[in-house]
Amino acid sequence: MTGTRNAVLFDFGGVLTTSVVTAFEEVGRQLGTDPRLPLRLLGTDERSSTLLVAHEEGRIGEREFEEGFAARLRAHGVTVEGEGLVSRMQALLSPDADMIALVAELRADGHRVGLLSNSLGDDCYRGFDLPAMFDAVTVSRDIGVRKPSRRAYQAACERLGVRPEDTVMVDDLQQNIAAAHRIGLSGVVHREAATTARELRELLAPAGRRPVSSTEQ
């Protein structure tokens, strides 16, 4: 069955790059602790998750997040200094060439393509010419709200000039796809490039069909 949607929003970390989970686990190994501890704290420890949300929403800077999170790690028995903690994780992320090629292919086919990313800090975007890759770029710290807030998806669609119902979100986190569904976007949970490309093709309108701009509604 031919799809009817004609725009795509891509997440960044874990979609256009190698796995963020794997990167955090490697940081845990480097720190000599349970590889799962850093992500477990960010997901379940209230103080750690509060720091992460504040950082991603641009309410605190990278240094403040690093110092606060290092303190939470030390509270769980890990010897670590805050400075460089985020860049250590960022250094473990590398571009996924197949996904970057997919972005270029979709744009060449006439689809509107945007980025919607929760901020991972400045260094993770080095090597990516985001304005050249995408029709619109939305990063959480720039709009003061993060996924899975519905306002993040709305802002990204507005910047891209498309309607949620005409748009597919590609993200590696199921909770972010579920949130996208709630405001009318379709979604693809990314695991690897070939499967994501196939699922997108099933959802998207034929190549070359011009998206309906939100200003034309």
C-alpha positions in Angstrom: 0.0 0.0 0.0 1.4 3.4 -1.0 1.9 5.8 1.9 0.4 9.3 2.0 2.8 11.2 4.2 5.5 13.5 2.7 7.7 14.8 5.5 10.1 13.2 8.0 11.6 14.3 11.3 14.8 12.5 12.4 16.2 12.2 15.9 19.9 12.7 16.1 21.7 10.6 18.8 21.2 6.9 18.1 19.6 7.5 14.7 22.1 9.6 12.7 24.9 8.3 15.0 25.8 5.1 16.6 23.9 4.0 19.8 23.8 6.5 22.7 23.1 3.6 25.0 26.3 1.9 23.9 28.2 5.1 24.4 26.9 5.6 27.9 27.7 2.0 28.8 31.3 2.4 27.5 31.6 5.5 29.8 30.5 3.3 32.7 33.2 0.8 31.8 35.8 3.5 31.6 34.8 4.7 35.0 35.2 1.2 36.4 31.6 0.7 37.4 28.5 -1.2 36.2 28.1 -0.2 32.5 24.4 0.3 33.0 24.7 2.7 36.0 25.0 6.0 34.2 21.8 5.5 32.1 20.0 3.9 35.0 20.7 7.0 37.1 19.5 9.3 34.3 16.3 7.3 34.0 15.4 6.5 37.5 17.4 8.7 39.9 15.3 11.9 40.5 18.2 14.2 40.9 20.0 12.9 37.9 17.0 13.0 35.6 16.2 16.5 36.8 19.7 17.6 35.8 19.3 15.9 32.4 16.0 17.6 31.7 17.3 21.0 32.7 20.3 20.6 30.4 18.3 19.4 27.5 15.9 22.3 27.9 18.7 24.8 28.0 18.1 25.9 31.6 21.6 24.8 32.8 24.8 24.6 30.9 27.0 21.6 30.1 29.4 22.3 33.0 26.6 22.5 35.6 25.1 19.3 34.3 28.5 17.5 34.4 29.3 18.6 37.9 25.8 17.7 39.2 25.8 14.3 37.5 29.3 13.5 38.7 28.1 14.2 42.2 25.3 11.7 41.7 27.8 9.1 40.4 30.0 9.7 43.4 27.0 9.1 45.6 26.8 5.7 44.1 30.4 4.9 44.7 32.0 6.0 41.4 35.2 8.1 41.6 34.8 10.7 38.9 35.3 14.4 38.2 32.7 16.3 36.4 34.7 18.1 33.7 34.7 16.3 30.4 32.0 13.8 31.4 29.7 14.8 28.5 32.5 15.0 25.9 33.7 11.6 26.9 30.3 10.2 25.9 30.2 12.4 22.8 33.6 11.1 21.6 32.1 7.6 21.5 29.4 8.6 19.0 30.1 8.3 15.3 28.0 9.1 12.2 25.9 6.4 10.7 26.7 6.8 7.0 23.7 4.8 5.8 21.3 7.0 7.8 23.0 10.2 6.5 22.6 8.9 3.0 19.0 8.2 3.6 18.3 11.8 4.7 19.9 13.0 1.5 18.0 10.6 -0.6 14.6 11.6 0.9 15.3 15.2 0.3 16.4 14.5 -3.3 13.1 12.7 -3.8 11.2 15.8 -2.8 10.3 15.1 0.8 10.6 17.7 3.5 13.1 16.5 6.0 13.8 18.0 9.5 15.8 17.3 12.6 14.2 17.1 16.1 16.9 16.4 18.7 17.1 16.6 22.5 20.4 18.4 23.1 23.4 16.3 23.7 25.8 19.2 24.0 27.7 21.1 21.3 30.5 18.5 20.5 28.2 15.8 19.3 27.1 17.9 16.3 30.6 18.5 15.1 31.2 17.0 11.7 27.5 17.4 10.8 26.5 20.4 8.6 23.0 20.3 10.0 21.6 23.4 8.0 22.8 21.8 4.8 21.4 18.4 5.6 17.9 19.4 6.7 15.1 21.8 5.7 14.7 22.7 9.3 16.6 22.0 12.5 15.0 21.9 16.0 17.1 21.3 19.1 15.5 21.1 22.5 17.7 23.7 24.2 16.8 26.3 21.5 13.1 26.0 22.1 13.1 25.3 25.9 11.3 22.0 25.7 12.3 18.4 25.0 10.9 15.2 23.7 8.5 13.6 24.6 6.7 16.9 25.2 4.0 17.5 22.5 5.3 21.1 22.2 8.6 19.8 20.9 6.9 17.9 18.0 4.6 20.9 17.3 7.6 23.3 17.1 9.5 21.0 14.8 6.5 20.6 12.4 6.0 24.4 12.4 9.6 25.0 11.6 9.5 22.4 8.8 6.2 23.9 7.5 4.3 20.7 7.6 1.3 19.2 9.4 1.8 16.5 12.0 -0.6 14.2 10.1 1.7 14.5 7.0 4.9 13.7 9.0 6.8 10.6 10.1 9.1 10.7 13.2 12.2 8.5 13.3 13.5 7.9 16.8 15.4 5.2 18.6 13.2 5.5 21.8 9.7 4.0 21.8 8.5 6.6 24.3 9.3 9.4 21.9 7.4 7.6 19.1 4.4 7.1 21.3 4.4 10.8 22.2 4.6 11.7 18.5 1.6 9.4 17.8 -0.5 11.4 20.3 -0.4 14.5 18.2 -0.9 12.8 14.9 2.5 11.9 13.6 3.3 8.5 12.3 6.5 6.9 13.7 9.3 4.5 13.0 11.4 3.1 15.9 14.9 3.0 14.5 17.1 0.0 15.0 19.2 -0.2 11.9 19.3 1.7 8.6 17.9 -0.9 6.1 14.8 -1.6 8.2 14.1 2.1 8.9 14.4 2.9 5.2 12.0 0.2 4.3 9.4 1.2 6.9 9.7 4.9 5.8 9.1 3.9 2.2 5.9 2.2 3.3 4.6 5.3 5.1 5.7 8.0 2.7 3.9 9.3 -0.4 5.5 8.6 -3.8 8.8 10.4 -4.4 8.5 13.9 -5.8 5.1 14.6 -4.3 5.4 18.1 -2.9 4.4 18.3 0.8 1.5 20.5 1.9 2.9 23.5 3.8 1.3 24.4 7.1 0.8 27.9 5.6 -1.4 26.3 2.8 -3.9 24.7 5.1 
